[in-house]
Amino acid sequence: MKPLPMRLGDLSVGFVQSLADAVRSCGHDPAPLLDQFGLDPARLAQPLARLSIPRYMRLGHAAIMLTGEPALGLRMGQLSRLGQVGLAGVTAAQAPTVREAARTLIRFEPLYGSNYRGQSSLHEDAQGAWLRFYSISPYNAYNRFVVDSIIAGWLQHLSAVAARPLSCEQIDIEFSEPDYAQCYNGLGSSTLQFRAETNQLRLNHATLDLRNPQHCPSTWAYLLQLCERELEQMTRTRSLRERITQLLGPLLNGGREPDLEEVAARLKLPTWTLRRKLAEEGTQFRAILNDTRRDLAMTYIRDTELAFGEIAYLLGFASAEAFQRAFKRWNAQTPGEYRRRQRQTA
């Protein structure tokens, strides 16, 4: 059976609703723009419909160009609603506390969005918790709005659960301070840091403990069961090769090459057991790593505007030259030739 083509990720078309609301709030009709991207009302109403990450980024960039509003991502987050996050959002809306709502949104993120680069996470400690959004660097005009919309959206969603505006102790943003930096003041954070190590916001225990006045215990329990069932359905049929491919994305990032030992540790398997299981599936770790790099390289070149040096870094190559050599070995053409041919046939 022919393997499915590599994807950088996708997300629920529900995210398009907040983008449309943000465009509308700027005095523009979003319908013509959405039509250009094949997102008519029928498409947006399809159950479980998804939109690829590269297409979403191009849509967001086009919306920013249309409105002339570089902080559109922040507005998207502030206008977003839990129902737009699908079953996970509806479930979070019934959580007993802000803390449980945050746990729900993070745990069931795969139900409404996936990205090979990683998954959001919740880090709880004695004083509170960090909600952390994985890195999507290098940052450019096509992806900064994604971070903005996620951070602002989390705060908006959790405020809806508490039925009151929430303040966070700190917001960290990976990219450099943008021209619209003053717009972050509307998020109600006492501390804002750009060029941080990660994208995250900080909530204290008092905020996390706030009760949800709309909480119904039986409905909450039932919705949790549905989420667990959907999540299990998504993951139970994956082969070992598919699980390794999923792990490699975040591990490749940063100009380094993951090895068998590191992947085995992530899978909680002895190295020799992993090697044996792969042999039983008729493959080897090195073959999976090369195939993943090749497929991601072709996807990046075809679907993004990233420079080849940036792609080389994201795929764990020591240099752009090493990436160029590998790509020509895989495809009998240079990355530049491949991108030109793809643009000519698009």
The 8 nearest C-alpha neighbors of each residue, nearest first, counted from 0:
[[1, 2, 3, 4, 238, 280, 281, 241],
 [0, 2, 3, 4, 5, 290, 241, 294],
 [3, 1, 0, 4, 5, 241, 290, 294],
 [2, 4, 5, 1, 6, 0, 294, 241],
 [5, 3, 6, 2, 294, 298, 1, 295],
 [6, 4, 294, 295, 3, 7, 298, 291],
 [7, 5, 8, 4, 298, 295, 115, 51],
 [6, 8, 115, 114, 52, 5, 9, 298],
 [9, 7, 114, 113, 6, 52, 115, 51],
 [8, 10, 51, 52, 50, 113, 112, 49],
 [11, 9, 112, 49, 50, 111, 113, 12],
 [10, 12, 49, 13, 111, 48, 14, 112],
 [11, 13, 14, 49, 15, 50, 48, 43],
 [12, 14, 83, 11, 15, 16, 84, 85],
 [15, 13, 12, 16, 17, 11, 83, 18],
 [14, 16, 18, 13, 12, 17, 19, 43],
 [15, 17, 19, 14, 18, 13, 20, 83],
 [16, 18, 20, 79, 75, 19, 15, 14],
 [17, 19, 15, 21, 16, 20, 75, 22],
 [20, 18, 16, 22, 17, 21, 29, 15],
 [19, 21, 17, 23, 18, 22, 24, 16],
 [20, 22, 24, 18, 75, 23, 19, 74],
 [23, 21, 19, 25, 24, 20, 27, 29],
 [22, 24, 27, 20, 26, 25, 21, 28],
 [25, 23, 21, 26, 22, 20, 27, 19],
 [26, 24, 22, 23, 27, 66, 21, 68],
 [25, 27, 23, 24, 22, 28, 66, 21],
 [28, 26, 23, 22, 25, 29, 66, 24],
 [27, 29, 23, 30, 26, 22, 31, 32],
 [30, 28, 32, 19, 31, 22, 27, 33],
 [29, 31, 33, 32, 28, 34, 39, 19],
 [32, 30, 34, 33, 29, 35, 28, 36],
 [33, 31, 35, 34, 29, 30, 36, 62],
 [32, 34, 38, 30, 36, 35, 31, 29],
 [33, 35, 37, 31, 36, 38, 32, 39],
 [36, 34, 32, 33, 37, 31, 38, 30],
 [35, 37, 33, 34, 38, 32, 58, 54],
 [38, 36, 34, 35, 39, 33, 42, 32],
 [39, 37, 33, 34, 36, 42, 43, 40],
 [38, 40, 42, 41, 34, 37, 43, 33],
 [41, 39, 43, 42, 44, 38, 45, 30],
 [40, 42, 44, 39, 43, 45, 38, 37],
 [43, 41, 39, 44, 45, 40, 38, 48],
 [42, 44, 40, 41, 45, 12, 38, 39],
 [45, 43, 41, 42, 40, 46, 48, 12],
 [44, 46, 42, 48, 43, 47, 41, 12],
 [47, 45, 48, 44, 43, 42, 49, 12],
 [46, 48, 45, 49, 11, 12, 85, 111],
 [49, 47, 45, 46, 12, 11, 50, 43],
 [50, 48, 11, 10, 12, 9, 47, 51],
 [49, 51, 9, 10, 12, 11, 52, 55],
 [50, 52, 9, 54, 53, 8, 55, 10],
 [51, 53, 9, 55, 8, 54, 56, 7],
 [54, 52, 56, 55, 51, 302, 57, 303],
 [55, 53, 57, 51, 56, 52, 58, 50],
 [56, 54, 58, 52, 53, 57, 59, 51],
 [55, 57, 59, 53, 141, 58, 54, 142],
 [58, 56, 60, 54, 59, 55, 61, 53],
 [57, 59, 55, 61, 56, 60, 54, 62],
 [60, 58, 62, 56, 61, 57, 55, 63],
 [59, 61, 63, 57, 141, 62, 58, 56],
 [60, 62, 64, 58, 59, 63, 65, 57],
 [63, 61, 65, 59, 60, 64, 66, 58],
 [64, 62, 60, 66, 68, 65, 61, 67],
 [63, 65, 61, 67, 62, 66, 60, 68],
 [66, 64, 62, 63, 67, 61, 27, 68],
 [67, 65, 68, 63, 64, 62, 25, 22],
 [66, 68, 64, 63, 65, 69, 62, 71],
 [67, 69, 66, 63, 70, 71, 64, 25],
 [70, 68, 71, 63, 67, 179, 72, 144],
 [71, 69, 72, 68, 73, 179, 74, 182],
 [70, 72, 74, 73, 68, 69, 75, 63],
 [73, 71, 144, 148, 75, 147, 74, 70],
 [74, 72, 147, 148, 76, 75, 71, 70],
 [73, 75, 71, 77, 72, 76, 21, 78],
 [76, 74, 72, 17, 78, 21, 73, 18],
 [152, 77, 75, 148, 151, 79, 73, 74],
 [76, 78, 74, 75, 155, 79, 151, 152],
 [79, 77, 75, 76, 17, 74, 80, 21],
 [80, 78, 17, 76, 77, 75, 152, 81],
 [81, 79, 82, 83, 156, 78, 84, 155],
 [82, 80, 88, 83, 84, 156, 89, 92],
 [81, 83, 84, 88, 89, 80, 85, 86],
 [82, 84, 13, 81, 85, 80, 14, 88],
 [85, 83, 88, 82, 81, 111, 13, 87],
 [84, 86, 88, 83, 87, 82, 89, 111],
 [85, 87, 89, 88, 90, 84, 226, 82],
 [88, 86, 90, 85, 89, 107, 104, 91],
 [87, 89, 81, 84, 91, 90, 85, 82],
 [90, 88, 86, 92, 82, 91, 87, 81],
 [89, 91, 87, 88, 92, 93, 222, 86],
 [92, 90, 100, 88, 94, 93, 89, 103],
 [91, 93, 89, 90, 94, 160, 88, 81],
 [92, 94, 214, 91, 219, 90, 215, 95],
 [95, 93, 91, 100, 96, 99, 92, 214],
 [96, 94, 211, 214, 210, 93, 99, 97],
 [97, 95, 210, 98, 211, 99, 209, 94],
 [96, 98, 207, 100, 99, 209, 157, 208],
 [99, 97, 207, 101, 96, 100, 208, 102],
 [100, 98, 102, 96, 101, 97, 94, 103],
 [99, 101, 91, 97, 103, 94, 98, 102],
 [102, 100, 98, 104, 103, 99, 97, 105],
 [101, 103, 99, 105, 100, 104, 106, 98],
 [102, 104, 100, 106, 101, 105, 91, 107],
 [103, 105, 101, 102, 107, 106, 108, 87],
 [104, 106, 108, 102, 103, 107, 120, 119],
 [107, 105, 103, 108, 104, 102, 109, 120],
 [106, 108, 109, 105, 110, 104, 87, 103],
 [107, 109, 105, 110, 111, 106, 112, 104],
 [110, 108, 112, 113, 111, 107, 230, 106],
 [111, 109, 108, 107, 112, 230, 87, 229],
 [112, 110, 11, 109, 10, 108, 84, 85],
 [111, 113, 10, 109, 9, 108, 110, 11],
 [114, 112, 8, 109, 9, 10, 115, 111],
 [115, 113, 8, 116, 117, 7, 9, 118],
 [114, 116, 248, 117, 7, 8, 245, 113],
 [117, 115, 249, 248, 114, 135, 118, 133],
 [118, 116, 249, 115, 114, 133, 119, 248],
 [117, 119, 133, 120, 114, 132, 113, 116],
 [120, 118, 132, 131, 133, 105, 117, 121],
 [121, 119, 131, 105, 130, 118, 122, 132],
 [120, 122, 130, 129, 131, 123, 105, 128],
 [123, 121, 129, 128, 120, 130, 124, 131],
 [124, 122, 128, 127, 121, 129, 125, 126],
 [123, 125, 127, 126, 128, 122, 129, 204],
 [124, 126, 127, 123, 204, 128, 203, 122],
 [127, 125, 124, 203, 204, 128, 123, 202],
 [128, 126, 203, 204, 124, 202, 123, 125],
 [127, 129, 123, 122, 202, 201, 124, 203],
 [130, 128, 201, 122, 200, 121, 131, 199],
 [131, 129, 121, 199, 200, 120, 122, 201],
 [130, 132, 199, 120, 119, 198, 129, 121],
 [131, 133, 119, 198, 199, 134, 120, 130],
 [134, 132, 119, 117, 118, 131, 135, 198],
 [133, 135, 136, 197, 132, 198, 116, 173],
 [134, 136, 137, 133, 138, 116, 142, 146],
 [137, 135, 138, 134, 174, 173, 139, 142],
 [136, 138, 135, 139, 309, 305, 174, 134],
 [139, 137, 136, 143, 142, 174, 135, 140],
 [138, 140, 141, 142, 143, 137, 136, 305],
 [139, 141, 142, 143, 60, 138, 144, 69],
 [142, 140, 60, 56, 139, 143, 57, 59],
 [141, 143, 144, 145, 139, 140, 56, 138],
 [144, 142, 145, 146, 138, 139, 140, 141],
 [143, 145, 72, 147, 142, 146, 148, 71],
 [146, 144, 148, 143, 142, 147, 149, 72],
 [147, 145, 149, 148, 144, 143, 150, 142],
 [148, 146, 144, 72, 73, 145, 150, 149],
 [147, 149, 76, 72, 73, 145, 151, 146],
 [148, 150, 152, 146, 151, 147, 153, 145],
 [151, 149, 153, 152, 147, 148, 146, 154],
 [152, 150, 76, 148, 154, 153, 149, 73],
 [76, 153, 151, 149, 155, 154, 150, 148],
 [154, 152, 156, 150, 155, 151, 149, 157],
 [153, 155, 151, 157, 152, 156, 158, 150],
 [154, 156, 152, 158, 153, 157, 77, 151],
 [157, 155, 159, 153, 158, 154, 81, 152],
 [156, 158, 160, 159, 154, 155, 97, 153],
 [157, 159, 164, 155, 161, 165, 156, 160],
 [158, 160, 162, 156, 157, 161, 155, 163],
 [161, 159, 157, 158, 211, 162, 92, 97],
 [160, 162, 211, 158, 163, 159, 210, 209],
 [163, 161, 159, 160, 158, 164, 211, 212],
 [162, 164, 161, 158, 165, 159, 160, 157],
 [165, 163, 158, 166, 162, 159, 161, 155],
 [166, 164, 158, 163, 167, 154, 206, 157],
 [165, 167, 187, 188, 168, 164, 186, 202],
 [168, 166, 188, 202, 201, 169, 187, 165],
 [167, 169, 201, 189, 188, 202, 190, 166],
 [168, 170, 190, 201, 188, 167, 200, 191],
 [169, 171, 200, 191, 199, 190, 192, 201],
 [172, 170, 192, 199, 198, 195, 191, 193],
 [171, 173, 198, 193, 195, 174, 194, 192],
 [174, 172, 194, 195, 197, 198, 193, 196],
 [173, 175, 194, 172, 193, 138, 176, 195],
 [176, 174, 194, 193, 177, 173, 172, 195],
 [175, 177, 193, 180, 174, 178, 194, 179],
 [178, 176, 180, 179, 175, 174, 193, 69],
 [177, 179, 180, 176, 181, 69, 70, 182],
 [178, 180, 177, 181, 182, 70, 69, 183],
 [181, 179, 177, 182, 178, 183, 176, 184],
 [180, 182, 183, 179, 184, 178, 185, 177],
 [183, 181, 184, 180, 179, 185, 70, 73],
 [184, 182, 185, 181, 186, 180, 73, 179],
 [185, 183, 182, 186, 181, 187, 188, 180],
 [184, 186, 183, 187, 182, 188, 181, 73],
 [187, 185, 184, 183, 188, 151, 166, 154],
 [186, 188, 166, 185, 184, 167, 189, 165],
 [189, 187, 167, 190, 169, 168, 186, 166],
 [188, 190, 168, 169, 187, 191, 167, 166],
 [191, 189, 169, 188, 170, 168, 192, 171],
 [192, 190, 170, 169, 171, 188, 193, 189],
 [191, 193, 171, 172, 195, 170, 190, 194],
 [192, 194, 172, 195, 175, 176, 173, 174],
 [195, 193, 173, 174, 175, 172, 196, 192],
 [196, 194, 173, 193, 197, 172, 171, 192],
 [195, 197, 173, 194, 198, 172, 171, 134],
 [196, 198, 173, 195, 199, 172, 134, 171],
 [199, 197, 172, 132, 171, 173, 131, 133],
 [200, 198, 131, 171, 130, 170, 132, 197],
 [199, 201, 170, 130, 129, 169, 171, 131],
 [200, 202, 129, 169, 168, 167, 128, 170],
 [203, 201, 167, 128, 127, 168, 206, 129],
 [204, 202, 127, 206, 205, 126, 207, 128],
 [205, 203, 127, 207, 206, 208, 126, 202],
 [204, 206, 208, 207, 203, 209, 127, 202],
 [205, 207, 204, 208, 209, 203, 202, 97],
 [206, 208, 98, 97, 204, 205, 209, 203],
 [209, 207, 205, 206, 96, 204, 97, 98],
 [210, 208, 206, 96, 207, 97, 161, 205],
 [211, 209, 96, 95, 161, 212, 208, 97],
 [210, 212, 161, 95, 96, 160, 213, 214],
 [211, 213, 214, 210, 161, 162, 160, 95],
 [214, 212, 211, 215, 93, 160, 92, 95],
 [213, 215, 93, 95, 211, 212, 94, 216],
 [214, 216, 218, 217, 219, 93, 213, 95],
 [217, 215, 219, 218, 220, 214, 95, 93],
 [216, 218, 220, 219, 215, 221, 222, 214],
 [219, 217, 221, 215, 220, 216, 222, 93],
 [218, 220, 216, 222, 93, 217, 221, 215],
 [221, 219, 217, 223, 218, 222, 216, 224],
 [222, 220, 218, 224, 223, 219, 217, 225],
 [221, 223, 225, 219, 224, 90, 220, 218],
 [224, 222, 226, 220, 225, 221, 227, 219],
 [225, 223, 221, 227, 222, 226, 228, 220],
 [224, 226, 222, 228, 223, 227, 229, 221],
 [227, 225, 223, 229, 228, 224, 230, 222],
 [226, 228, 230, 224, 225, 229, 231, 223],
 [227, 229, 225, 231, 226, 230, 224, 232],
 [230, 228, 232, 226, 231, 227, 225, 233],
 [231, 229, 227, 233, 232, 228, 226, 234],
 [232, 230, 228, 234, 233, 229, 235, 227],
 [231, 233, 229, 230, 234, 235, 228, 236],
 [234, 232, 230, 231, 235, 229, 236, 237],
 [233, 235, 231, 232, 236, 237, 230, 242],
 [234, 236, 232, 237, 231, 233, 238, 230],
 [237, 235, 234, 238, 233, 232, 231, 241],
 [238, 236, 241, 235, 234, 242, 239, 240],
 [237, 239, 241, 240, 242, 236, 235, 243],
 [238, 240, 242, 241, 243, 237, 277, 276],
 [239, 241, 243, 238, 242, 244, 287, 277],
 [242, 240, 244, 238, 239, 243, 237, 245],
 [241, 243, 239, 245, 240, 244, 238, 246],
 [244, 242, 246, 240, 245, 241, 247, 239],
 [245, 243, 241, 247, 246, 242, 240, 291],
 [244, 246, 242, 243, 247, 248, 241, 115],
 [247, 245, 243, 244, 248, 242, 249, 250],
 [246, 248, 250, 244, 245, 249, 251, 243],
 [247, 249, 116, 115, 251, 250, 246, 245],
 [248, 250, 116, 117, 252, 251, 247, 246],
 [251, 249, 247, 248, 252, 257, 246, 256],
 [252, 250, 315, 314, 248, 249, 256, 247],
 [253, 251, 313, 250, 249, 315, 314, 254],
 [254, 252, 255, 313, 312, 315, 251, 314],
 [253, 255, 315, 312, 316, 317, 252, 313],
 [256, 254, 315, 253, 251, 316, 257, 252],
 [255, 257, 315, 251, 258, 254, 316, 250],
 [258, 256, 250, 251, 261, 255, 259, 262],
 [257, 259, 261, 260, 256, 262, 284, 285],
 [258, 260, 262, 261, 263, 284, 270, 257],
 [261, 259, 263, 262, 258, 270, 264, 269],
 [262, 260, 264, 263, 258, 259, 265, 257],
 [261, 263, 265, 259, 264, 260, 266, 258],
 [264, 262, 266, 260, 268, 265, 261, 270],
 [263, 265, 267, 261, 262, 266, 268, 260],
 [266, 264, 262, 263, 267, 261, 268, 246],
 [265, 267, 263, 264, 268, 262, 243, 242],
 [268, 266, 264, 265, 263, 269, 262, 270],
 [267, 269, 263, 266, 264, 273, 270, 272],
 [270, 268, 272, 271, 263, 273, 267, 264],
 [271, 269, 273, 272, 263, 260, 274, 268],
 [270, 272, 274, 273, 269, 275, 268, 276],
 [273, 271, 275, 269, 274, 270, 276, 268],
 [272, 274, 276, 270, 275, 271, 277, 268],
 [273, 275, 271, 277, 272, 276, 270, 278],
 [276, 274, 278, 272, 273, 277, 271, 279],
 [277, 275, 279, 273, 278, 274, 272, 280],
 [278, 276, 280, 274, 279, 282, 275, 283],
 [277, 279, 281, 275, 280, 282, 276, 283],
 [278, 280, 276, 277, 281, 275, 282, 274],
 [281, 279, 277, 278, 282, 276, 240, 239],
 [282, 280, 278, 279, 277, 283, 276, 275],
 [281, 283, 278, 277, 280, 286, 284, 287],
 [284, 282, 286, 285, 277, 278, 287, 274],
 [283, 285, 287, 286, 288, 259, 282, 277],
 [284, 286, 288, 287, 283, 289, 259, 290],
 [285, 287, 289, 283, 284, 288, 290, 282],
 [288, 286, 290, 284, 285, 289, 291, 283],
 [287, 289, 285, 291, 286, 290, 292, 284],
 [288, 290, 292, 286, 291, 287, 293, 285],
 [291, 289, 293, 287, 292, 288, 286, 294],
 [292, 290, 288, 294, 289, 293, 287, 295],
 [293, 291, 289, 295, 290, 294, 296, 288],
 [292, 294, 290, 296, 291, 295, 289, 297],
 [293, 295, 297, 291, 296, 292, 5, 290],
 [296, 294, 298, 292, 297, 293, 299, 291],
 [297, 295, 293, 299, 298, 294, 292, 300],
 [296, 298, 300, 294, 295, 299, 301, 293],
 [299, 297, 295, 301, 296, 300, 302, 294],
 [300, 298, 296, 303, 302, 301, 297, 295],
 [301, 299, 297, 298, 338, 302, 303, 296],
 [300, 302, 298, 299, 338, 297, 303, 341],
 [301, 303, 299, 298, 300, 53, 304, 54],
 [304, 302, 299, 305, 300, 301, 53, 298],
 [303, 305, 306, 302, 300, 299, 301, 141],
 [306, 304, 303, 309, 307, 310, 299, 300],
 [305, 307, 309, 308, 310, 304, 300, 311],
 [306, 308, 310, 309, 311, 305, 319, 334],
 [309, 307, 319, 311, 310, 306, 312, 318],
 [308, 310, 312, 306, 307, 311, 305, 313],
 [311, 309, 307, 313, 312, 308, 314, 306],
 [310, 312, 308, 316, 314, 309, 319, 322],
 [313, 311, 254, 309, 315, 310, 314, 316],
 [314, 312, 252, 310, 311, 315, 253, 254],
 [315, 313, 251, 311, 312, 316, 252, 292],
 [314, 316, 254, 255, 251, 256, 312, 313],
 [317, 315, 311, 254, 318, 312, 314, 322],
 [316, 318, 254, 315, 321, 255, 319, 312],
 [319, 317, 321, 320, 316, 322, 311, 312],
 [318, 320, 308, 322, 311, 321, 323, 307],
 [319, 321, 323, 318, 322, 324, 317, 308],
 [322, 320, 324, 318, 319, 323, 325, 316],
 [321, 323, 319, 325, 320, 324, 311, 316],
 [324, 322, 320, 326, 321, 325, 319, 327],
 [325, 323, 321, 327, 322, 326, 328, 320],
 [326, 324, 328, 322, 327, 323, 329, 321],
 [327, 325, 329, 323, 328, 324, 330, 322],
 [326, 328, 331, 332, 333, 330, 324, 329],
 [327, 329, 325, 326, 331, 330, 324, 332],
 [330, 328, 326, 327, 331, 325, 293, 332],
 [329, 331, 327, 332, 328, 326, 333, 337],
 [332, 330, 327, 328, 329, 333, 326, 337],
 [333, 331, 327, 330, 336, 337, 334, 326],
 [332, 334, 327, 336, 335, 337, 326, 323],
 [335, 333, 337, 336, 338, 326, 323, 332],
 [336, 334, 338, 333, 337, 339, 332, 307],
 [335, 337, 333, 339, 334, 338, 332, 340],
 [336, 338, 334, 340, 335, 339, 341, 333],
 [339, 337, 341, 335, 340, 336, 300, 301],
 [340, 338, 342, 336, 341, 337, 343, 335],
 [341, 339, 343, 337, 342, 338, 336, 344],
 [340, 342, 338, 344, 339, 343, 345, 337],
 [341, 343, 345, 339, 340, 344, 338, 301],
 [344, 342, 340, 341, 345, 339, 338, 337],
 [343, 345, 341, 342, 340, 339, 338, 301],
 [344, 342, 343, 341, 340, 301, 339, 338]]
